[in-house]
Amino acid sequence: MKTQYFAAASLDGFIATEDDSLDWLFPLGDLDDSSYPAFIAEVGALAMGAATYEWLLRNADAVTAETGSPWPYTQPAWVFTHRTLPTLEGADIRFVHGDVRPVHAQMRAAAGSRNLWIVGGGELAGQFYDAGLLDELIIQIGSATLGHGKPLFPRRVLSPVLRLLSVRQMGAGMAELRYAVEKGGAE
């Protein structure tokens, strides 16, 4: 079982615009031509921040058109928020806040031997990293720059903590970088 941060980012390191838009991303590639189908098949539980969850709510029609459902996941999800958010019918969602460590333990119990996915955003993934719980980063880099926005991973992580495992080109618009997070590495 691994705890993985799988995300797409612009070439200049942003996962979304300042207003949480992902419109820049969709013209760059087809999800079915990426490693996502194999990745999600190995996921047993996921965590996401409130902004990611709210993006799904705001874009429910587009998500339904793409996946057949406004909630595209069959796995249980933990949404980190300090606010009361609406739920989606048929979705296994638990709203939580605070320290990621007890939530990680709950996710592990629910996932069995399958992987845990930190969906986003970057700050939430950083909290799992800070707690020593992040095992892998899978970052799909798009051939676009945003100039400003929500950062991919707002942490200082210096070599040799991240070990490059693979690089894969996905069409003309994306590249995937896969990194192991070495535990106890230098900062």
Residue pairs with C-beta under 8 A, 6 or more apart in sequence:
1 44
1 108
1 111
1 113
1 114
1 115
1 116
2 115
2 116
2 135
2 136
3 104
3 115
3 116
3 118
3 128
3 133
3 134
3 135
3 136
4 39
4 115
4 116
4 117
4 118
4 134
4 135
4 136
4 137
4 138
5 117
5 118
5 120
5 125
5 128
5 129
5 134
5 136
5 137
5 138
5 139
5 153
6 36
6 39
6 117
6 118
6 119
6 138
6 139
7 15
7 119
7 120
7 122
7 125
7 138
7 139
7 140
7 152
8 15
8 25
8 139
8 140
8 141
8 142
8 174
9 15
9 139
9 140
9 141
9 142
9 152
10 24
10 141
10 142
10 144
10 145
10 146
10 149
11 141
11 142
11 143
11 144
11 145
12 145
12 146
12 147
13 151
13 152
14 146
14 148
14 149
14 150
14 151
14 152
15 120
15 121
15 122
15 149
15 150
15 151
15 152
16 22
16 51
16 55
16 121
16 149
16 150
17 23
17 24
17 146
17 148
17 149
17 150
18 148
18 149
18 150
20 51
20 54
20 55
20 150
22 55
24 142
24 144
24 146
25 142
25 144
27 173
28 142
28 143
28 144
28 171
28 173
28 174
29 140
29 142
29 170
29 171
29 173
29 174
30 171
31 37
31 66
33 170
33 171
34 140
34 170
34 174
34 176
35 138
35 168
35 170
35 176
39 117
39 138
40 73
40 117
42 114
42 115
43 75
43 111
43 114
43 115
43 116
43 117
44 75
44 107
44 110
44 111
44 112
44 113
44 114
44 115
44 116
45 75
45 76
45 77
45 78
45 107
45 108
45 110
45 111
45 114
45 116
45 117
46 73
46 75
46 76
46 77
46 78
46 107
46 116
46 117
46 118
46 119
47 77
47 78
47 79
47 80
47 100
47 103
47 104
47 107
47 116
47 117
47 118
47 119
47 124
47 128
48 77
48 78
48 79
48 80
48 118
48 119
48 120
48 121
48 124
49 79
49 80
49 81
49 120
49 121
49 123
49 124
50 79
50 80
50 81
50 82
50 83
50 85
51 120
51 121
51 150
52 119
52 120
52 121
53 79
53 81
53 85
53 93
54 85
56 63
56 70
56 71
56 72
56 88
57 70
57 85
57 86
57 88
60 70
60 88
61 70
63 69
63 70
63 71
63 72
64 70
66 72
69 90
70 88
71 88
71 90
71 91
71 93
73 91
75 92
75 111
75 117
76 92
76 93
76 94
76 107
76 110
77 91
77 92
77 93
77 94
77 119
78 93
78 94
78 95
78 96
78 103
78 106
78 107
79 85
79 93
79 94
79 95
79 96
80 96
80 97
80 100
80 103
80 124
81 95
81 96
81 97
82 97
84 95
85 95
87 93
94 106
96 103
99 131
100 124
100 127
100 128
100 131
100 133
101 131
101 133
104 116
104 128
104 131
104 133
107 116
108 116
118 124
118 125
118 128
118 134
121 150
122 150
122 151
122 152
122 153
122 154
123 154
125 134
125 137
125 153
126 153
126 154
126 155
128 134
129 153
129 155
129 157
129 181
130 155
132 183
134 181
135 180
135 181
136 165
136 178
136 179
136 180
136 181
137 153
137 162
137 177
137 178
137 179
137 181
138 176
138 177
138 178
138 179
139 152
139 176
139 177
139 178
139 179
140 170
140 174
140 175
140 176
140 177
141 174
141 175
141 176
141 177
142 173
142 174
143 172
143 173
143 174
156 187
157 187
158 186
158 187
159 186
160 182
160 185
160 186
161 181
161 182
161 185
161 186
161 187
162 179
162 180
162 181
162 182
163 179
163 180
163 182
164 177
164 178
164 179
165 178
165 179
165 180
166 176
166 177
166 178
167 175
167 176
167 177
167 178
168 175
168 176
168 178
169 175
170 176
